[in-house]
Amino acid sequence: MSNPIADPGHGHSPAAWTAVIIMLVAFAVGTAAFYLDVPWLVYTAVAFIIVGLIVGFVMTKIGYGVNGPKYQPKEH
């Protein structure tokens, strides 16, 4: 019949979780700052979104990504 598709992992790694948490907090703060009309905080939140991307990339490169040597997948 058909072959099952392998699970790609969906980014469940310390690198992905750290990056997403940083970016979600930055987005929430930026949204509140935009609503309250605090432009410097909006720009700071945008900078932290970029920092979140960089942190995720660096953590992936040092081995905390999905296929990295320091990543220990959990059993389901």
Backbone as CSV, one residue per row, in Angstrom:
resi,resn,N_x,N_y,N_z,CA_x,CA_y,CA_z,C_x,C_y,C_z
1,MET,0.832,-1.171,0.000,0.000,0.000,0.000,0.885,1.245,0.000
2,SER,0.749,2.069,1.034,1.555,3.291,1.073,2.487,3.254,2.281
3,ASN,3.594,3.934,2.147,4.558,4.000,3.241,4.175,5.125,4.188
4,PRO,4.256,4.884,5.487,3.947,5.974,6.418,5.027,7.055,6.345
5,ILE,4.607,8.276,6.530,5.530,9.404,6.499,6.224,9.494,7.853
6,ALA,7.529,9.642,7.820,8.305,9.730,9.064,8.000,11.046,9.773
7,ASP,7.960,10.980,11.089,7.708,12.169,11.889,8.934,13.068,11.850
8,PRO,8.799,14.320,11.386,9.965,15.195,11.272,10.455,15.741,12.601
9,GLY,9.725,15.552,13.689,10.161,16.023,14.991,9.490,17.315,15.412
10,HIS,9.003,18.093,14.490,8.248,19.320,14.770,9.000,20.316,15.645
11,GLY,10.306,20.212,15.720,11.088,21.194,16.459,11.000,21.094,17.963
12,HIS,10.649,19.940,18.481,10.586,19.774,19.936,11.994,19.585,20.482
13,SER,12.692,20.687,20.663,14.052,20.647,21.168,14.261,21.846,22.088
14,PRO,15.284,21.801,22.920,15.554,22.959,23.775,15.804,24.238,22.971
15,ALA,16.447,24.110,21.822,16.709,25.287,20.989,15.405,25.900,20.485
16,ALA,14.498,25.064,20.011,13.232,25.568,19.485,12.369,26.166,20.592
17,TRP,12.278,25.479,21.719,11.465,25.982,22.821,11.997,27.316,23.343
18,THR,13.306,27.427,23.491,13.899,28.668,23.993,13.625,29.817,23.031
19,ALA,13.844,29.582,21.745,13.615,30.626,20.748,12.151,31.068,20.732
20,VAL,11.250,30.111,20.764,9.827,30.437,20.702,9.370,31.194,21.953
21,ILE,9.847,30.795,23.120,9.455,31.489,24.351,9.947,32.934,24.333
22,ILE,11.204,33.140,23.924,11.729,34.503,23.847,10.897,35.340,22.875
23,MET,10.590,34.779,21.716,9.838,35.534,20.708,8.388,35.780,21.130
24,LEU,7.761,34.816,21.799,6.380,35.019,22.252,6.286,36.117,23.315
25,VAL,7.223,36.111,24.250,7.227,37.164,25.272,7.476,38.514,24.624
26,ALA,8.425,38.577,23.698,8.717,39.834,23.008,7.507,40.315,22.218
27,PHE,6.814,39.395,21.558,5.631,39.771,20.785,4.520,40.293,21.696
28,ALA,4.316,39.631,22.837,3.280,40.075,23.776,3.604,41.457,24.343
29,VAL,4.857,41.659,24.729,5.263,42.961,25.257,5.140,44.024,24.166
30,GLY,5.569,43.692,22.958,5.470,44.633,21.847,4.036,45.000,21.508
31,THR,3.149,44.038,21.586,1.737,44.313,21.323,1.150,45.240,22.383
32,ALA,1.453,44.962,23.643,0.977,45.833,24.729,1.570,47.235,24.598
33,ALA,2.851,47.307,24.251,3.502,48.617,24.095,2.911,49.384,22.926
34,PHE,2.574,48.688,21.860,1.945,49.346,20.715,0.579,49.904,21.117
35,TYR,-0.180,49.117,21.854,-1.498,49.559,22.306,-1.389,50.756,23.250
36,LEU,-0.387,50.751,24.124,-0.203,51.830,25.094,0.608,53.000,24.526
37,ASP,0.995,52.910,23.263,1.727,53.958,22.562,3.062,54.275,23.231
38,VAL,3.893,53.222,23.359,5.243,53.359,23.906,6.214,52.893,22.803
39,PRO,6.572,53.797,21.883,7.344,53.386,20.701,8.697,52.741,21.013
40,TRP,9.416,53.237,22.018,10.734,52.663,22.306,10.621,51.216,22.751
41,LEU,9.531,50.882,23.446,9.341,49.512,23.898,8.922,48.601,22.744
42,VAL,8.191,49.148,21.778,7.840,48.378,20.583,9.108,47.988,19.833
43,TYR,10.011,48.942,19.648,11.256,48.664,18.933,12.157,47.718,19.727
44,THR,12.132,47.836,21.029,12.899,46.908,21.867,12.345,45.494,21.728
45,ALA,11.026,45.360,21.672,10.403,44.046,21.493,10.778,43.450,20.138
46,VAL,10.814,44.281,19.101,11.234,43.795,17.780,12.677,43.294,17.843
47,ALA,13.526,44.025,18.558,14.920,43.595,18.714,14.991,42.248,19.436
48,PHE,14.138,42.037,20.436,14.156,40.764,21.160,13.609,39.619,20.318
49,ILE,12.739,39.902,19.377,12.300,38.854,18.453,13.490,38.385,17.620
50,ILE,14.294,39.329,17.170,15.499,38.980,16.413,16.484,38.233,17.313
51,VAL,16.606,38.658,18.572,17.476,37.959,19.528,17.004,36.516,19.704
52,GLY,15.697,36.299,19.766,15.158,34.944,19.887,15.550,34.063,18.711
53,LEU,15.508,34.623,17.508,15.935,33.874,16.326,17.410,33.502,16.414
54,ILE,18.227,34.460,16.830,19.668,34.218,16.939,19.966,33.177,18.013
55,VAL,19.292,33.282,19.159,19.508,32.310,20.245,19.139,30.900,19.788
56,GLY,18.015,30.757,19.094,17.623,29.446,18.581,18.630,28.894,17.591
57,PHE,19.140,29.750,16.710,20.131,29.317,15.732,21.429,28.883,16.413
58,VAL,21.885,29.683,17.375,23.128,29.360,18.079,22.971,28.070,18.885
59,MET,21.848,27.911,19.567,21.632,26.684,20.340,21.573,25.455,19.433
60,THR,21.020,25.610,18.241,20.995,24.501,17.289,22.410,24.143,16.866
61,LYS,23.217,25.147,16.610,24.591,24.899,16.160,25.464,24.274,17.247
62,ILE,25.185,24.552,18.527,26.005,23.953,19.583,25.470,22.599,20.051
63,GLY,24.400,22.121,19.402,23.977,20.748,19.656,22.642,20.560,20.342
64,TYR,21.891,21.604,20.577,20.612,21.463,21.256,19.420,21.444,20.295
65,GLY,19.676,21.279,19.000,18.609,21.164,18.012,18.045,19.760,17.991
66,VAL,17.114,19.503,17.091,16.423,18.207,17.035,17.388,17.055,16.821
67,ASN,18.363,17.179,15.949,19.294,16.079,15.682,20.662,16.315,16.308
68,GLY,20.751,17.230,17.249,22.026,17.548,17.881,22.454,16.499,18.896
69,PRO,23.752,16.448,19.185,24.260,15.438,20.122,23.830,15.671,21.573
70,LYS,23.445,16.875,21.930,23.050,17.165,23.315,21.539,17.056,23.530
71,TYR,20.809,16.761,22.463,19.352,16.664,22.552,18.942,15.242,22.923
72,GLN,18.114,15.119,23.968,17.603,13.825,24.400,16.098,13.794,24.173
73,PRO,15.629,13.114,23.119,14.188,13.059,22.874,13.456,12.296,23.967
74,LYS,12.273,12.743,24.276,11.447,12.072,25.294,10.627,10.967,24.636
75,GLU,10.417,9.911,25.376,9.585,8.816,24.902,8.123,9.218,25.040
76,HIS,7.315,8.860,24.079,5.892,9.206,24.106,5.079,8.050,24.591
